């Protein structure tokens, strides 16, 4: 995906230049470090070691275990042959090991220079205490954006392309935002639930969501709450996300159908001072009224389209049965002769 791919490449390039990196606001640090592991391991340019310090605050024992060494100090370990030309991906619980990491990095730089170990450190909380001449602080917030969500949805869905599938994907991307695991669950819901996830949060919420519910990450250049938090604290904003997803796909389709209706039933339509100066500008309300006074009456599809248009225009999402009915009615309408 574009956003994470650029980020991973930037971090790897810095590491290959000998810079140590402290990832700031690295929500989902395990996933970020996993992507870096795949990239660095695939390159084979430097040796790679993974150090998980989430269950420990002792850096030296963890490094000795990782490197299969028995060195008595961080300064000595920093110049050990097993640590040379190595990238250490370190997953921290908090900043408790920051001072020890500084010692390890500083000792390697003073003795080895360009051959010293490189450390990339991240944790799921704010990471403080890592800085100075050997470190770059890299912002890891907002890595996943709307384009990434769209690409993910397109790759995940296996159904044939259709208006309904595009609406489903758009809603999942808007609601899931930066949590692609949630986006995936939303995409896997039945259509009736997937198009109104704000009405069935119990169908897609999981216990693990509580761990990220408090996170505030970037999405499309703006801070965004996790949908699990919205489901409990701000259902109105959750519904607005559903509406945005529906609006971007469904509203243009409704507008195209309006033009089709005008083209077919033009002899029964007229512009008036109370509506619009041209027939082509008539909205669904005047169209339905004028066709209702015509010999054949107003098609059911027009009434359904009017309902959807009015709901979306007033910031309210619609349900799948309403959309499905409109699709079926326009299919029948399009197949009928004038």
C-alpha positions in Angstrom: 0.0 0.0 0.0 1.3 3.5 -0.9 1.5 5.1 2.6 3.1 2.2 4.6 5.4 1.3 1.7 6.9 4.9 1.6 7.3 4.9 5.3 9.0 1.5 5.4 11.4 2.5 2.6 12.3 5.8 4.4 13.1 4.0 7.7 15.1 1.3 5.9 17.1 3.9 4.0 17.9 5.8 7.2 19.0 2.5 8.9 21.3 1.6 6.0 22.9 5.0 6.4 23.7 4.2 10.0 21.0 6.2 11.7 19.2 4.8 14.7 15.5 5.5 14.6 12.9 6.1 17.3 9.4 5.6 15.9 7.0 8.1 17.4 3.3 7.4 17.9 3.8 3.9 16.5 0.3 2.5 17.1 0.4 -1.1 16.1 4.2 -1.3 16.6 4.3 -5.1 16.0 2.9 -4.6 12.5 5.3 -1.8 11.7 8.3 -3.7 12.9 7.1 -6.8 11.0 7.0 -4.8 7.8 10.5 -3.5 8.5 11.7 -7.1 9.2 10.4 -8.3 5.9 12.0 -5.4 4.0 15.4 -5.6 5.7 15.5 -9.4 5.7 14.6 -9.4 2.0 17.4 -7.0 1.1 20.1 -9.0 2.9 22.2 -5.8 3.1 22.7 -6.0 6.9 22.2 -8.7 9.5 18.8 -8.5 11.3 17.9 -9.2 14.9 14.5 -8.9 16.6 14.4 -7.9 20.3 11.0 -8.0 22.1 11.3 -6.0 25.4 7.6 -5.8 26.1 7.9 -8.3 29.0 11.3 -7.2 30.2 13.1 -4.0 31.2 16.6 -5.5 31.0 18.3 -4.8 27.7 21.6 -6.6 28.3 20.1 -10.1 29.0 17.7 -9.7 26.1 20.6 -8.8 23.7 22.8 -11.6 25.0 20.0 -14.1 24.4 19.3 -12.8 20.9 22.9 -12.8 19.9 23.8 -16.1 21.8 26.5 -14.2 23.7 27.5 -13.8 27.3 28.9 -10.3 27.5 29.0 -8.5 30.8 28.2 -4.9 29.7 26.3 -3.0 27.0 29.5 -1.2 26.0 31.3 -4.4 25.4 28.4 -6.0 23.6 28.2 -3.0 21.2 31.7 -3.8 19.8 31.2 -7.6 19.8 31.5 -9.1 16.3 27.9 -10.5 16.6 26.5 -7.0 16.9 28.5 -5.4 14.1 26.6 -4.4 10.9 23.3 -5.5 12.4 19.9 -3.8 12.5 18.1 -4.4 15.8 14.3 -4.0 15.7 13.4 -3.4 19.3 9.8 -3.6 20.5 9.5 -1.7 23.7 6.7 -1.6 26.3 7.6 1.9 27.3 10.6 4.1 27.6 12.2 2.2 30.5 15.1 0.9 28.4 15.8 4.2 26.6 18.9 5.0 28.7 20.4 1.5 28.1 19.7 1.8 24.4 21.5 5.1 24.3 24.5 3.5 26.0 24.5 0.6 23.6 24.3 2.9 20.5 26.8 5.5 21.8 29.4 2.8 22.7 29.2 1.3 19.2 29.6 4.6 17.5 32.6 5.6 19.5 34.4 2.4 18.9 33.3 1.1 15.5 31.9 4.1 13.6 30.2 3.0 10.4 30.2 -0.7 11.4 28.2 -0.1 14.6 24.8 -1.7 15.2 21.7 0.2 14.2 18.7 0.3 16.4 15.1 0.9 15.3 12.9 1.2 18.4 9.1 1.4 18.7 6.4 0.9 21.2 2.6 1.2 21.3 2.8 4.2 23.6 4.6 7.5 23.4 8.3 6.9 23.2 10.5 9.4 25.0 14.2 9.4 25.9 15.7 8.4 22.6 17.5 11.3 20.8 20.7 13.0 20.1 23.3 12.9 17.3 22.9 9.2 16.5 19.1 9.2 16.4 16.3 10.2 14.0 12.8 10.6 15.5 10.4 9.4 12.8 6.6 10.1 13.0 4.8 6.8 12.6 1.3 8.2 12.9 -1.1 8.3 10.0 0.7 5.7 7.9 -2.5 4.2 6.6 -4.7 6.7 4.6 -7.8 6.5 2.5 -5.9 5.3 -0.6 -4.5 2.5 1.4 -7.9 1.5 2.6 -9.3 1.5 -0.9 -6.4 -0.6 -2.1 -6.9 -3.0 0.8 -10.6 -3.4 0.1 -10.1 -4.0 -3.6 -7.6 -6.7 -2.9 -9.7 -8.4 -0.2 -13.1 -8.5 -1.9 -13.7 -11.5 -4.1 -17.2 -10.7 -5.4 -17.8 -9.3 -8.9 -17.8 -5.5 -9.2 -21.2 -4.0 -8.7 -22.7 -0.8 -7.2 -23.5 -2.7 -4.0 -20.0 -4.0 -3.6 -18.5 -0.5 -4.2 -20.8 0.9 -1.5 -19.9 -1.8 0.9 -16.2 -1.2 0.3 -16.5 2.6 0.7 -18.4 2.2 4.0 -15.9 -0.3 5.4 -13.0 2.0 4.5 -14.6 5.1 6.1 -15.6 3.3 9.2 -12.4 1.2 9.7 -10.1 4.1 8.8 -6.6 3.3 9.9 -7.4 -0.1 11.4 -7.3 -2.5 8.4 -8.1 -5.5 10.6 -11.4 -3.8 11.4 -11.9 -2.9 7.7 -11.5 -6.5 6.9 -14.1 -7.6 9.4 -16.5 -5.0 8.0 -15.9 -6.2 4.4 -16.8 -9.8 5.5 -20.2 -8.8 7.0 -23.4 -9.7 5.1 -24.6 -6.8 2.9 -27.5 -5.9 5.2 -25.0 -5.3 8.1 -22.1 -4.0 6.1 -24.0 -1.0 4.8 -25.1 0.1 8.3 -22.4 -1.0 10.7 -23.5 1.8 13.0 -26.6 -0.1 13.8 -24.9 -3.4 14.6 -21.7 -2.7 16.4 -22.0 -5.9 18.3 -21.5 -7.8 15.0 -18.1 -6.4 14.3 -16.6 -5.4 17.6 -14.0 -7.7 19.2 -12.3 -7.8 22.6 -9.0 -6.9 21.0 -10.5 -3.6 19.8 -10.4 -2.3 23.3 -6.7 -2.2 23.2 -6.7 0.3 20.3 -10.0 2.1 21.1 -8.2 4.9 22.9 -5.8 5.5 20.1 -6.0 8.6 18.0 -4.3 8.2 14.7 -4.1 10.2 11.5 -6.5 9.5 8.6 -6.5 11.6 5.4 -4.5 14.4 7.2 -6.8 14.6 10.2 -6.9 12.9 13.6 -9.4 10.0 13.7 -10.8 8.0 16.6 -11.1 4.3 16.3 -14.6 3.1 15.4 -14.8 1.0 18.6 -14.5 4.2 20.6 -17.1 5.9 18.5 -19.5 3.0 19.0 -19.4 3.5 22.8 -18.9 7.3 23.0 -20.0 9.1 19.9 -22.5 7.1 17.8 -23.4 10.2 15.8 -19.9 10.4 14.4 -19.9 6.7 13.6 -23.1 7.2 11.6 -21.5 10.1 9.7 -18.7 7.8 8.6 -21.3 5.4 7.2 -23.0 8.3 5.5 -19.7 9.5 3.9 -19.0 6.1 2.6 -22.5 5.7 1.0 -22.6 9.3 -0.3 -19.4 9.1 -2.4 -20.7 6.0 -4.4 -24.5 6.2 -4.2 -25.2 9.8 -4.8 -23.5 10.0 -8.2 -25.5 6.8 -9.2 -28.7 8.5 -8.1 -27.9 11.6 -10.2 -27.3 9.4 -13.3 -30.7 7.8 -12.8 -32.3 11.2 -12.6 -30.9 12.1 -15.9 -32.1 8.8 -17.4 -35.6 9.4 -16.1 -35.8 12.9 -17.5 -34.5 11.6 -20.9 -37.2 8.9 -21.1 -40.2 10.8 -19.7 -39.3 14.2 -21.0 -42.7 14.7 -22.8 -44.5 14.5 -19.4 -42.1 17.0 -17.7 -42.0 20.7 -17.8 -39.9 23.5 -16.2 -41.8 25.9 -14.0 -41.0 29.1 -12.2 -41.5 27.2 -8.9 -38.9 24.5 -9.9 -36.1 25.1 -12.4 -35.9 27.0 -15.7 -34.9 23.9 -17.6 -36.3 20.4 -17.5 -32.8 18.9 -17.2 -32.5 20.7 -13.8 -35.7 19.2 -12.3 -35.0 17.4 -9.0 -36.7 14.2 -7.8 -39.5 16.0 -6.0 -40.9 17.8 -9.1 -40.2 14.8 -11.3 -42.3 12.5 -9.1 -45.1 15.0 -8.8 -45.3 15.6 -12.5 -45.0 12.0 -13.5 -47.6 11.2 -10.9 -50.0 13.3 -13.0 -49.1 11.6 -16.2 -51.2 8.8 -17.8 -48.8 6.1 -16.7 -48.2 7.5 -13.3 -44.9 7.8 -11.4 -42.6 4.7 -11.6 -41.8 3.1 -8.3 -38.1 3.6 -9.0 -38.5 7.3 -9.0 -40.1 7.3 -5.5 -37.3 5.1 -4.2 -34.6 7.2 -5.7 -36.3 10.3 -4.2 -36.2 8.7 -0.8 -32.5 7.8 -1.0 -31.6 11.2 -2.4 -33.4 13.1 0.4 -31.9 10.9 3.1 -28.3 11.4 1.8 -28.8 15.1 1.2 -29.7 15.6 4.8 -26.7 13.6 6.1 -28.5 10.3 6.8 -27.3 7.0 5.5 -29.8 4.5 4.2 -30.3 0.8 4.7 -29.5 -2.1 2.4 -33.2 -3.0 1.9 -33.9 0.5 0.7 -30.9 0.5 -1.7 -31.7 -3.0 -2.9 -35.3 -2.1 -3.7 -34.2 0.9 -5.7 -31.7 -1.2 -7.7 -34.4 -3.8 -8.5 -36.9 -1.2 -9.4 -34.6 0.6 -11.8 -33.6 -2.8 -13.3 -37.3 -3.4 -14.1 -37.7 0.2 -15.3 -34.8 0.0 -17.6 -36.0 -3.2 -19.1 -39.5 -1.9 -19.7 -40.5 -0.1 -23.0 -41.6 3.5 -22.9 
